[in-house]
Amino acid sequence: MAIHFDEKLRIFAIHTQHCSYLFGVNDKGKLQHLYWGPQVSIEDAAPLLRASSHSSFDAELDREAEEYSFWGGVSYTEPSLKVRMPDGVRDLDVDYAGHTVSKQDGKETLTISLKDKVYPLETVLVYRVIPEHGLIERHTVIRNTGQQEIILENMQSAAWSLPYLPETRMTHVTGKWSGEFQLRSTFLTEGKKVIESRRGFTDSHANPWFAVDDGKATEDAGQVWFGALAWSGNWKITAEKTAFNHVRVTGGINDFDNEWVLGGGESFQTPVFVGGYSPGGFGGMSRQLHRYQYDYVLPRSETRKVLYNSWEATYFDVNVKDQMALAERAAKAGVELFVVDDGWFGARNHDRAGLGDWQVNKEKFPNGLNQLIGRVHELGMEFGLWVEPESVNPDSDLYRAHPDWVYHFETRERTELRNQLLLNISKPEVKAYILQFMTELLEEHEIKFIKWDMNRTISEPGMKDHPLNRQKEIWVRHALTLYEIWDELRRRFPQVEFETCAGGGSRIDLGIFRYADQSWPSDNTDPFDRLSIQKGFSYTYAPRMMTCWVTESPTGMNKRRVSLKYRFHSAMTGTLGIGSNLNGWSDEQIAETASYVEQYKQIRHLVQFGDQYRLSSLEDKGVTAIQYAGGDGSDHVLFAFLHSQKLGEPLPRLRLKSLKPEKTYAIEGLSGLWSGRALMNIGIELPLRGDFDSLMYRIRESI
C-alpha cells in the first residue's frame, strides 16, 4: 500500500517510488507536517510530532508546520484558507475529524476531514498517490454544511512544507510575449517570493510551477522538491521562509480580487496541485513530470502529426486559391495536417473587424470551406482550423447585437486590446453561442484539429446581470466555463485534436492539458530563441505537448539568418510544424524540407514518447544538446546546437546519458562502433563549426 496510518502514533505516511511524505495529528488536534524526502518509516518520524515554541512572543511557531494553513488565531503565515462567516467572523479554528482511504484504477486516495469547532464548514484534504512517478496530487474540497452563505476569500489547493536546508534555492520561469519560459533561480531569504498571474489566464510572465533545492542540485544530481498547479485562470504560488528557517510553498487560485460565495449545502473544489521529490536533479524531476503527463494528464496518446500552418504565409489575406497552392506544396514536403489560421471567417481582413462572426467568408471561399478541405484530403492530409471564441471585435455583427456580452463596468470605458473585447463566457447565452457555432463548424466540416487562441487579457472585470455580491467570482468562473466548453466539445467530437494558444504561450498548465493535446509555447519562431523557450518549457511539460515551427530566415523577430537544417533541428525537438510561405519556396527547398520531415518521422517516437535528457556539460561552450531515449535504452536521438565558435577552439567531447554500459552502439552517419560505457564516460566529438551550426545523430544498439 502507498498510504499508511498508524492509529497509535496518529501519523499518516504516503510512500512513492522516490520518497516518503508524512504528517500527523498532534495533541491539539491539528494536522502537523513532519517529513518529505527519501523513504523513511512512520516510526522514524514519530519523534517529530511534538509542539514547538520559542517564546511567548512567538506563540504562532506551531502553526508554521501546519499541513494546511487556516487563517485565524495566532497564525500569521501565508494562509491556505481564509473565509468570512455569516456573522462577520473572519477566523477559522478546525480540528481533525476523520479520514478514509479509497482505491480507484489501482491508485490510492487519502481523504482527510477537518471541521470548524463552531461553524458548519468542513475542509476536506485529498491526496491521490501516483507512486510509480513519485508524485502526489493534492486538492481541497470546502463544504458549507449549514444554510447561510459563507464567503471564501482565499482558497488554496495545498501547502508544501520543505525540509530544513542550509540554503534554499527556488527555480521557476518568467517571461513575456515572444520570450516565454525563461529560467530563473533565487535563494530564499526571510519573507515571501511570489509568482502569479492576475491577467485572467495562466500568463506568459510566469508559469504555475516551482522547484526547490539546496543550491547544489544540477541537471543530473541532487535533491529537488517541486510542484505544478493545474489551473488556467488567475493563480498564485508563494514560497515563504520564516525567521525560524521554515520554508513552505502554498499555491492555488489567486486571492487577488477574488471571492466565492458558498451557499448552504454547496461545496467548492480547488485545482489539483501536484508535488514530487526527485533524487536525480532537475532532469529527474522533468522526466517524472513528463511521464505523469503522458500517463495521467493528456486526453489521448496518439503520435502528434507534422503540421503546416498558413498564418505567416498569408496573415489575413486568406483565399481558397492560395490555400490550395500552399496545401499542394505542404503535401510535397510530407506534411500530415494542414491548418488554416486567422482570416477565414466574417469580415476578417485585418484584426480590427469580424472576430465573433464565425461564418465562412463567402468572398474568400465562394464554395465554402469544404472545397479546400476536400482538396487537402485528396493530397493525403488532414485539415485543421484556427478559432478565438472568447474574444470579439467591436466591429462585428456579434458585438452590435450583444454589446452586454463582454466584461465591462457600466461607468467605465471598455478598453480594447488588439482591437478586441472579451466575452463573459460564463453567461449561459454566451456559453451556448460558443458551443453552437463550434458544433456547427465541426459537424458541417471534416476537421481534425482546432487551434484555440486567446489574444486578450481580462480587464474591467464586471459581469452584467451577475449578482453584485458575486462579481469577484469572474476569474474562477471564466476558467471553469472554459473547461466545461472544452469538455463538452471533446465529448461531442472525440476525433478532434485541440491545441491551446493564448497570444503565444499564455495558457499552458496542467489544467488545460486535461483537454488540449498540444500547445503553442511562443509566437517567437526564431530557432535560436526557441532553444531557451523550449528548455524552460521542458522543465515542467513534455516535448510532445510543444508545437515548434520552421519559419522564414531571417525571422521577423530579430532578422537572424540561420540554415534550413538548423531551423528544422530546433523544431524537431518537439512536435514539428512548418509555418513558412511555401508558395515562395523553390522546388529544391521543398525537396530539402521533405528530407527533414522524413527524418523527423523516423525519430519522432523517441521525441514524443521517450525520456528527455538535457545534456548540460557543454553549455559554457555555447552548446545546447538534447538527447531522447527509447524506453528500453536501445534507441536514442541526439540534437546538438552550437551558438558560435570562439578562438578556433575545438569542442570538448559530449557525454551521453541512459545507455547500457555493456552494449555496443552505432551512430548513423559515422563509421565505427562504441560501447555505451565509452559514450557515457568519454563521450563523442561534435563536428560543429562556425555560428549556428547543428546536428542530429540517431544512436542505436548494434545487433
N, C-alpha and C positions, 0 to 999 in steps of 0.2 A: 504494500500500500504506500502511496505517496503522502497521505495525510495521517497523522497520528495525534491522539490526545491522551495525555496522562491524567486520569481523574484525580489521583492523589496530589500530584505536583501542580495540577491545573495549568499545564503547558501544552500548547499546540506546536507541532513540528510538521513542516512541509519539506519533503525531500525530493530533489530532482537529480538528474544525471550529473549535474555540476555542483550542486550546493545544497545547503540546508537553510531554512528560514523559520525562525522560532519566535514566538511571543506567548505571553501567559496572562492569566487573570491574577492580579495582585491582591493583597489583603484589603484594599479599598474598593474592590470590585471593578477596577479599571483594567483595560487591556494595555499591557506594557510590552513594547518591543524588546526582544532580548538579543537576537543574533541573526546575521545574514552573511554567509560566506561558505568556505569549504565545509564538507559534510562533518557534522557532529551529532551526538545523541542528545536526547532530552535530558538525561542525567548530567551530561557535560555542562548544559546551560542552566541547570536548576539554581546554582548559587547567584545567578544574575537577576533572579526575580525577587528584588528587595527594594525598599524605599531608598531614595537618595535625598540628601539635604546638604546645604552649605551654611545657611544661617537663617534666622527668622526673616531677614530681608529678601531672601531668595526662596520663598516657600513654593514657588512655581516649578522648582527644579524637577520634581517628579513628573510634571506634565510634559517635559521635553521628550520623554521616551514613549509617549502615548502612541499606540498603533494607529489610531485615527483621532485627530485632534479636534475637540469640541470647544467652541468659544464660550467661555463662562468661567466663573470662579476666579482663580488667580493664574489663568493661562494667558500668556502674552506672546506666544509664538504664533506663526502663521497657522490659522485655523483650517481644518478640513471641512467643518460645517458650522455655519452661523445662521441663526433663524430669528424671527420676530413672532412672538406668541400673540394670540388674540387680545390679551390684556396688556400688551405692550412690553412684556418681559423679553429681554434680549440675552438670555443666559440659558445654557444647557448644563444639566447635571445628569449623566447617564451611567447606568451600570450594566454589566454583562447579564444577559437574560437567557442564555442557552445557545446551542449550536446544533447543526446537522451536517452529515457528510453524505453526499449522493454520488452516483456514478452514471454517466451517460456517454455513449460512444467510447467506452473504455477510459474516460477521463474523470478523475475525481474532483468534486467541488465542495469546498467548505463554506458554510453559510453561518454567520455569527449574528445573533440578535442583541442589540443594545437598546435599552429603553430609558427614557427620561423618568426621573423619580416622581414628577408631579403631572406633567403634561402628556397628552396622548400622541406622543411622537416616538416612532420606532426607527432606528437606523440599522440597516442590515448590511454587513460587510460580506462580500462574496469573493472567494478565491478559487479560481479554476486553474488546475495544475497541468502544465504541459511538460512532463518530466523529461522526455527524450530530447527536448531542446533547451532544458534548463531555465524555463520561463514560468511566470505566474501571471495570469490575467486577473486584474482586480477591478471591481466596480462597487458602487454603493447604491442601495435602494432606500429611499427615505419615505416613510409611510405616516400619513396622518390618520390615526385610528379614532379620532374624535369627529365632531360635527362642524366645528368652526374652522375658518381658514387660518392657515399658518403660512407666513411669508418666508421663503428660502432666500437668504441674502448672499450666501456663499456655499456652494455645494461642490466640493472637490471629489475626485474619483478615488484617490489613495494618497497616503503619505509613506514614503520610503525612508526608513532610518538607516543611516550608513554607519559602519563600524568606525572606531577611532583610528585615524590616520595622522601621522606627524604633519603631513601636508595633504591638503585636499584640492585636487585639480578637477575642474569641471570643463568638459568638452561639449560643444554644441555647434550649430551652424547659424550664420546670419546671411544677409544678402540684400538684394534689391532687384528691380526689374532688370533682366539681362545679366545679372550677376548673382544668381541664387546659390544656395548650398555651399557657402564659403566657410571652411572650418575655423573655429576659434577655440582657444583654451585659456582659462583663467584660474589662478589659485584663489580659493575662497578665504576671505578673512571674516571677522565677526560682522554680522549683518546679513543682508539678503542680495542674492543675484537673481534677477527676474528676467525671463524671456517670455514673450507673449505676443498675441495678436488682438487688436481691437478693431479690425477692419471689416469683420463680417465673414471672413473665410480664413483658411489656415495661414496664409500670408507668405510672401517671398522674403520678408525681412527677418523671419525666424521660422523654425520648424519645431513641432512639439516632440522633441527628443532630447535626451541628455545622457552623458556618460560621466562617471566619477572614478578617479583612481588616485594613487598616492603621488602622482607626479613623475613616476618612473616607468609606467607601463608603456610598451611600444606596440607596433603593429603585430608583433609575433609573441610577445611575452608580457606577463604581469597581470595583476588582478584588476578587473574592470566591473563596476556596477552600473547598470543602465536601465532606461525606461523609455517608452514611446506611447504617446496618447492617441487614441483612436477617436478624434473629433475634428470636424471640418468647419466649425464656427470659431467664435472668439474663445481663446484658451489662454491659460497661464501656467507656467512651471516656475516654482520658487524654490531655490536652494538657499537654506538658511543655516548659518553657523552661529551658535550661541557663544556666550562668554565662557561656557564650560566645555567648549570644543565638541559639542554635539551637532552633527550635521543631519538635516532631514530635508528631503525633496518632496514637495507637495505639488500635485498637478491635477488639472481638470478644467472645467468651464471657467472662463474669466469672470470674476465677480464685478468687474468694472461695468457700471450702468446696467447691472443685471439683477433681476429679481424674478422669482417664480412663485405664483400663488398656488399653494397646495390645499385644495378643498377637502372637506370632510370625506374620509374613505378613499382619498386619492393617494397615489404614490409617484415618486419621481426617480428615474434610474439614470445615474451618471454614466458617462462614456467609459469604455474599458481603458485602463492604464496598465500596460504590460511591462513587467520588470524582470530583469535577469542578472545573473552573475557569470562572468567569463574568466576562467583562469588562464586563457590564451590570448590576452591582449585585445586590442581593438579589432584585429582581424577575426579572432574567435568570436567576439561579440557580433560582428556583422554576419558571419555565417550562421550563427544561432538565429538571428532575426530573419535572414533570408529563407532559411528552411522552414521556419514557423510561418512565414507569409505564404510560401508555396503550399504548405500542408493545411493551414487553418484559416487564412485570410482571403486570398484571391478567390473569386467566384468560379473560375474554371482553370484547367491546367493545359489547355491547348498550346501548341507551339505558335509563337507570335509571327505573323506574316511580314514579309518585306513590303512596305507600303510606299506609295507615291502620293504627295500632297501638292495641290496646284497653287497654293497661296502665293509663294514667292515668284511663280511664273506669270501669274495673271493679276494678282490682287483682286480688285473688284471688277475688272474687265473680263467677266466670265461669259462665255457663249458656247453653244453646243459644238460649233466647228472647231474652235481652238482646243476645247477639252477633248474632243475625239482625236485630234492630232497628238496631243500630249499622251493620251491613252495608248496610241499606237507606238510611240517612242518608249513609253514606260514598259509596255509588253515586251518589246525587243530587248530591253535591259534586264528582263527577268522578274519584274515586279509582280506581286501576287494580289495586291489590294490597291485600288485606285480611289483616292479621296478628293472630292471637290470641297474646297474651303469656302470662305465667305463670298457673298455676291451672287448667289444662285436664286434669290427669293425677292419678293416685293419690289420696291423702288430702290434696291440696294446697289447703287452705282458709286457710292462713297460711304464713309462711316457716319454721315450726317442724317441719313434717312433710311427708312424701311425696316429697321430692326423691330421685330414684334409681329410683322406681317409675313407669316410663314406659308405663303403660297408661291409656287414655282413662277418665276418671272417669264411671261409668255413671249416677250421680245427676245430674250436670251435663249429660251428653249421653246420654240413655237410648237413642237410636238410633245412637250413635256419632258420630264427627266428620264422617262423610260426609254426614249430613243438613245440617249447616251448610255444608260445602264445596259441596254441590250448589246451595244457595241462593245462595252467593257467586258461583258460576259463572253462575247464572241472571241475576244482576244485572250481569253483564259484567265481573266482576273475577276476578283470580287469588287463590290462597289461600296464606298463609304461617303459620309456627308458631314459637314460642319454645321453646328447649331449653337445658339446662345440664348436659351429660352428664358433666363432670369432677367434679361435686360430689354429696354425699349428705347427707341429714339422718339423724342417729342414730335418729330416729323414722321409720323406713321399713322396708319388708319387705326391701329390698336390704341394708341395713346389718345387720339382725338375722340375715340368712342368711350374710353375708360380712363380719364385723367386721374381718378382717385385710386387706381390700382397700384400706384407707385408709393414707395415710402416718402413721406413728407410731413412737415409741420404746416398747419394751415396759415400761420402768420409769418412763415419764413420762405425765402426764395428756394426754389428747387434747383440745387446745384447740379450742373451737368458735368460729368467726367467722360471724356472720349465721346462727347455729344450724346450721352446716354443717361437714363434714369434706371432705377432698379425696381422691379416688380415685387410687391408683397406676396410672395408665393404661398404664404400660409393662409391667405384669404381663400375660402373654398372655391369661389368662382375663378380665381386666378389659377389655382392648382388644377381645377377641372379643365381650363383652357389649355394649359400646357400638356396635360395628358391626352386631351382630344386631338390637338394638332400633331403631336408626336405619334399617336396611334394611327391617325390617318396617313401620315407620312410613311410609316413603316408597314402598314397594311397595303398601301397602293403601289409601293415600290420594293423591289428586292434589294434591300440594303443590309449589308453585313456588319457595318462599322459606323459608329457615331462618335464624332469628336465634339464633346460638350464643353463649351467655353464659358467664361465669366470674366469680363474685362472691366468690371466696375466694383469698387468697394461700396459698403453701405454708408450713407450719410443722411442727415436729417431723419433719424430713425423713429418716425412717427407712423403708427398703424391706424389708418382710417377705419372707423367702425369697431375697433377693438376696445374693450373696457379701459377706462383711464387708469385704473389701479393695476393694469396688466401690461402697460406699454413697454416696460423693460423686459418683457418676455421675447421681444423681437429677435434677439440674437440667437436664442435657443430654437425658437420656432422656425426660423429660416433654415437652419441646418437640419432639423428633424424633418421638415417638409421636403427638403431636397432628397433625403434618404428615402422617404415614402414614395416620392415620384420615381426615383431610380429603381426602387424595389418593385414597384408595380410594372414599370416598363420591362424589367428583366423577367418578370413573371409572364407577361403577355408575349414577349419576344425573346425567348431563351437563346435563339440563334444569333442575336445581335451582340456584337462586342462594343464596349464603351471605353473611350479614352477621356480621362479627366484633364482639363486645361483651365487655367484662370490667369489671363494676362501673363502667360509663361507658367512658372511653377508655383502658383499661389494657392493651389488646392491639392496638396499632396500630403496624405496622412493615412494612418491605418484604418480610419473610419471610412473614407471614401473608397479605399481599396477593397472593401467588402462588396462593392458594386462595380468598380472600374477594373478593367483588365490590364490597363497600362496608363501611363501618364506622360505629359509633356513637361519636362523639367525646366525648360527655359526657352524664351524666344531668341536667345543668343545661339546661333548655329555655327559660330566660328569654331573650327575643330580644336584649336589650341585652348581657347577659353573653356570649351566644353569639357576638357580633361579635368579641370579643377571642379567644375559644376558636377560632373558625373562622379568624381571621387567623393565629394561631400554627400551626394545622394546615396552612394553605395554604403556609407557608414550605417545607414538605417534600412534602406529599401533595396530590394533585389534587382539585378540587372534586367531581368525580363520585363520589369514594370516601367522601364525607362525608354521612351522613344527618342532616337537620335537620327537627325537628318544630315544628309550630304547636300550642301548648297553651293552657291557660286563662289569662285575665287577671283578677285578679292571679295571678302564678305562685306555686306553693308554695314556691319557693326564697327569694324576698325580698319578696313581696307588691307588686311593682311593677305598675302598671297602664299598659298601652300599647294602642294601637288594633289592630284585626284587620289593617289594612293594614301596619302596622309589623311585626307578627308574621310575616305572610306574606313581606314583602320580605326580612326577615332569613333566613328558612328557604329562600327561593328562590335563595340564593347557593350552594347545594349541591344534593344530591338531596332533593327536597321530600317531607316526610311530615307527617301530622296525627296528634296524639295526644290531642285533647280529647274530652270526653264529648259526642258529637254528639247523644245522646238528650236532652240538656238544652238544646240549641240551638233557637232559633226557626227557622221557615221562612225568614225574612228573612236570618238569619245563614248558613244553609245556602246560600241563593242567592248571597250575597256571597262565601262561600267558593268556590263553583263558579266565580265570575268570576275569582278569583285563580288557581285551579287551571288554568283555561283559559289565562290569561295565561302561566303558567309553561310549559305545554305548547308555547306558541308560541315561547318563547325558550330552552327547556332545551337545545337542541342547542348553543347558544352557551356556556351554563354548563358543560355536561358534556363538551364536545369542543373548545371554543375556548381561546384564550390568556387567562389571567387577569392583570389589571393592578391592583395595589393603589395607588390614587391618594392619595398621602400629603400633598399640598400644603396641605390644609386641616385636618390633624389637630390643629393648635394651636387651631383654632376649634371643636373638638368635632365635626368631621365625619368619618365613615367613608365612603369611596367606593370602589367596586369596579367595574371595567369588564371585560367579557368580549368578546373579539374573534373573529369568524369567521376561518376560515383564509385567505380571500382579501382580508380587510380591508374588505369591502363591508357587513358586517352586525355590529352591536355592540349590547350592552345595558349600561346603567349603573344601578347601585343606589347611592343616597346616603342617609345616616342622620345626622340632627342630634341630638346628645345633649341640649343645652339652649342656648337663646339667651341671650346676655348683653348687658346695657346697651342693648338695642334696636338693636344694630349690624347692618347688612346683611352678608351673607357675601361675601367676595371670589369672583371667578369661578373655576370649577373647570376646569382644563386637562385635556383627554382625551389618550389615547395611541393609537398604532398605526393612525391614519387615513392615507389617501392625501392628501397636501397639495393636489394639484391637482384632486381630485374634490369634488363638491358633495353635501352630506348633508342629509337631512330627519330631524327628531326628532318621533316620534309624540306627538301632544298639543300641539305647539307649531306656530304658523304661521311660515312663512319657510323659507329655505334657508341653509346655512352651508358655507363651504369647509372642507375638512379642515385647511388651514393655520390658519384662524381658530379652529377648535375646539381645536386643539392648542396654539396660542400665546396666544390671547386668552381662550379658554375660554367656558363658559356660566354663566349665572346660575342659582343653585339656589333655587327658591321654597320654602325650608324655613323654618318659623316655629315657635316655641314649643319645648316639650320633647318629645323622642322623636317627631320627625316623620321621614318617609321618602318617597322617590320611586323610581320605576323609569322609565327612558327607553329606548325602542328607537330606535337611530340607524342609519339605512340610507342607502346610497349612492343618490342621486337618479338616475333613469333619464332 
